[in-house]
Amino acid sequence: MQTRSVRTSRLITALALMILIACKKEDKPQSRSVSFEQTEYQVLTPYDSTTGRPLTMLKDTIDPDMLAYIKLMLPEKKDIRQTNPQLLVDNPNVDLHMVQSSDVYLTFVSTVTAYKNAIAYYTYPTDLPPQGPNDIKTITYVFPSAGVGTKLKAGDKLKLGRFEAGTSIGLVLLRDAFDPTSGSLNNAAIHFCYNDALNPELDPQLKKHVVLFKYQHATKILIGFENTDRSTKECDHDFNDAVLYATVIN
């Protein structure tokens, strides 16, 4: 007959093994590092080195009702999977695809974040969507400082350029990329992209970092960014960390 001490010892060993197995499962990586080392970076237009605000900008008038609508659609600190889950499934690919030669503009609307984010864009042939960061040749900063402390105002707008048919444009948020002390931009900052293949999460259900939603009164498609790795406990999944819209004029 086993003594009580032997049975207790075996029970402790079994519990230790269970805890070890559980810890190993929890330690399994939920995301991967995505390096854009082969990508070149440039700035669309000169900007103030202290504030990150572009020196010359166009201006759109933003209806206060639009700002209220954004708060309704993307409430602060509310998980979009509970508040508006359809936004995650209605947008399988949110890149801008040029079907004819067009001028493209990007307008800043709002931000709610603790990070000094930058907003940029990249292009690629529509029939050759990127499968990884090595497929992105150039990233162009549009709004160097579009996060906490930004001097951008709702309606600040820049022309990205004129793009030929067969070109696609993807937006990217670079988290905490702007350094207000030096005025520099950190190209090694974490990138959260329009294209899911470029994002770090391993779970396909968590890779999306951009949603689109219509504002009917101004016939605009609003663009909402989530700026935190969605596989982490830190992420609130509210997708309002940067909100913008693009205008395409043929």
C-alpha positions in Angstrom: 0.0 0.0 0.0 1.3 3.4 -0.9 2.1 5.7 1.9 0.4 9.1 2.0 3.7 10.8 1.4 4.3 8.8 -1.8 0.8 9.6 -3.1 1.3 13.3 -2.3 4.6 13.3 -4.0 3.2 11.8 -7.2 0.2 14.3 -7.1 2.6 17.2 -6.8 4.7 15.9 -9.7 1.6 15.5 -11.9 0.4 19.0 -11.1 3.8 20.4 -11.9 3.8 18.7 -15.3 0.3 20.1 -16.0 1.5 23.6 -15.1 4.6 23.2 -17.3 2.5 22.1 -20.3 0.1 25.0 -19.8 2.9 27.4 -19.6 4.4 26.1 -22.8 1.1 26.6 -24.5 0.8 30.1 -23.2 4.4 30.9 -24.3 3.7 29.9 -27.9 4.3 32.9 -30.1 1.1 34.6 -31.2 2.8 37.0 -33.7 6.0 37.3 -35.6 8.4 40.1 -36.3 7.8 41.6 -39.8 10.9 43.3 -41.2 10.8 45.9 -43.9 14.6 46.1 -44.2 14.6 46.0 -48.0 12.0 48.8 -48.3 13.1 52.4 -49.0 11.5 55.3 -47.2 10.7 58.8 -48.3 8.6 61.8 -47.2 5.8 63.1 -49.3 6.3 66.8 -48.4 8.5 68.8 -46.0 7.3 68.9 -42.4 8.0 70.9 -39.2 10.6 68.9 -37.4 9.1 69.8 -34.0 5.5 69.0 -34.6 5.7 66.6 -37.6 3.0 68.7 -39.3 3.4 69.1 -43.1 4.3 72.7 -44.0 1.8 73.0 -46.9 -1.6 71.3 -46.8 -5.0 71.4 -48.5 -8.1 71.5 -46.4 -11.5 69.7 -46.3 -14.4 70.8 -44.2 -15.3 68.1 -41.7 -18.9 68.0 -40.6 -19.1 67.7 -36.8 -21.8 65.0 -37.5 -19.0 62.9 -39.1 -16.9 63.1 -35.9 -20.0 62.0 -33.9 -20.6 59.2 -36.4 -17.0 57.9 -36.0 -17.5 57.8 -32.2 -20.7 55.8 -32.7 -19.2 53.4 -35.1 -15.8 53.0 -33.4 -16.4 53.8 -29.7 -13.2 54.3 -27.6 -12.0 51.2 -25.7 -14.8 49.1 -27.1 -13.9 45.9 -29.0 -15.1 46.1 -32.5 -15.9 42.4 -32.5 -18.7 43.1 -30.1 -19.8 46.6 -31.3 -19.5 46.3 -35.1 -18.2 42.8 -36.1 -19.5 43.2 -39.6 -16.8 45.8 -40.3 -14.2 43.0 -40.0 -15.9 40.7 -42.5 -17.1 43.3 -45.0 -13.6 44.3 -46.0 -11.6 41.4 -47.3 -9.2 43.8 -49.1 -9.3 47.5 -48.4 -6.5 48.6 -50.7 -7.3 51.4 -53.3 -7.3 50.0 -56.8 -6.9 52.4 -59.7 -9.0 51.4 -62.7 -8.1 54.5 -64.6 -5.5 57.3 -64.2 -6.5 59.2 -61.0 -5.4 61.8 -58.5 -5.6 60.5 -55.0 -5.8 62.6 -51.8 -5.7 61.6 -48.1 -7.5 63.5 -45.4 -6.9 63.2 -41.7 -10.0 63.1 -39.6 -9.2 62.0 -36.0 -7.0 60.1 -33.6 -7.4 58.5 -30.2 -4.1 56.9 -29.1 -1.2 57.0 -26.7 1.4 56.6 -29.5 3.2 59.1 -31.8 2.1 57.3 -34.9 2.9 58.1 -38.5 0.7 57.5 -41.5 2.3 56.5 -44.9 1.4 54.6 -48.1 2.9 52.1 -50.5 2.0 51.1 -54.0 2.1 47.8 -56.0 0.8 46.4 -59.3 -2.9 45.4 -58.7 -2.3 42.0 -60.3 0.7 41.3 -58.0 -0.5 41.9 -54.4 2.3 41.8 -51.8 2.9 38.4 -50.1 5.4 39.9 -47.6 7.4 43.0 -46.8 10.0 42.3 -49.5 7.3 43.1 -52.1 7.0 46.6 -50.8 9.7 48.7 -52.6 8.9 52.1 -51.2 6.9 53.5 -48.3 6.1 57.3 -48.4 5.3 59.1 -45.2 2.2 61.4 -45.6 1.5 62.5 -42.0 4.7 62.1 -39.9 2.8 62.8 -36.7 -0.8 61.6 -36.6 -1.0 60.2 -33.1 -0.9 61.6 -29.6 0.3 65.2 -29.6 -0.4 65.7 -33.3 -1.0 69.2 -34.6 -3.1 67.9 -37.4 -6.7 69.2 -37.5 -9.7 67.4 -38.8 -9.8 68.0 -42.6 -6.0 68.4 -43.1 -5.4 66.9 -46.5 -2.5 66.1 -48.9 -2.4 64.9 -52.5 -0.6 61.6 -52.7 -0.1 62.0 -56.5 -1.5 60.8 -59.7 -1.6 57.0 -60.2 -2.1 55.0 -63.4 -4.6 52.3 -64.0 -3.4 49.0 -62.6 -1.8 50.6 -59.6 -3.0 49.8 -56.0 -2.4 51.9 -53.0 -2.1 50.6 -49.4 -1.9 52.6 -46.3 0.3 51.8 -43.3 0.4 53.1 -39.8 3.9 53.1 -38.2 3.4 52.9 -34.5 5.3 55.4 -32.4 7.5 56.3 -35.3 7.7 60.1 -34.8 10.3 61.5 -32.4 9.4 65.1 -31.6 12.8 65.7 -29.9 14.8 65.0 -33.1 12.0 65.4 -35.6 13.1 62.0 -37.1 11.0 59.1 -38.2 11.8 55.5 -37.2 11.6 53.3 -40.2 12.0 50.2 -37.9 8.8 51.0 -36.0 6.1 48.3 -36.1 4.0 48.5 -39.3 0.3 47.9 -39.4 -0.9 47.7 -43.0 -4.0 47.7 -45.1 -2.8 44.3 -46.5 -3.2 41.5 -43.9 -0.2 39.6 -45.3 2.1 42.4 -44.0 0.8 42.3 -40.4 2.5 40.4 -37.5 -0.3 38.3 -36.0 -0.3 34.6 -36.8 -4.0 34.0 -36.3 -5.9 34.9 -39.5 -8.8 36.2 -37.4 -6.5 38.8 -35.8 -4.4 40.1 -38.8 -6.8 42.8 -39.9 -5.7 46.3 -38.7 -7.9 48.5 -41.0 -11.6 48.7 -41.5 -13.8 50.8 -43.9 -17.2 52.2 -43.2 -19.4 54.7 -45.1 -20.5 58.1 -44.0 -23.4 58.6 -46.3 -24.0 62.3 -45.8 -20.6 63.2 -47.3 -20.4 60.1 -49.6 -17.1 59.2 -47.9 -15.5 55.9 -47.0 -13.8 56.3 -43.7 -10.7 54.3 -42.8 -10.1 53.2 -39.2 -6.7 51.8 -37.9 -5.9 49.7 -34.9 -2.4 50.4 -33.8 -1.7 47.5 -31.4 -0.7 43.9 -32.0 -4.2 42.2 -31.8 -2.8 39.0 -30.3 -1.8 40.9 -27.1 -3.8 41.7 -24.0 -2.8 45.4 -24.5 -5.0 45.7 -27.6 -8.5 47.1 -27.2 -9.5 46.3 -30.8 -11.4 49.7 -31.1 -9.9 50.6 -34.6 -10.1 54.4 -33.9 -6.4 55.0 -33.3 -6.3 56.9 -36.6 -9.3 57.7 -38.8 -8.8 59.1 -42.4 -10.4 59.0 -45.7 -9.1 58.9 -49.3 -10.5 60.9 -52.3 -10.0 59.6 -55.8 -10.6 62.0 -58.7 -10.4 60.7 -62.3 
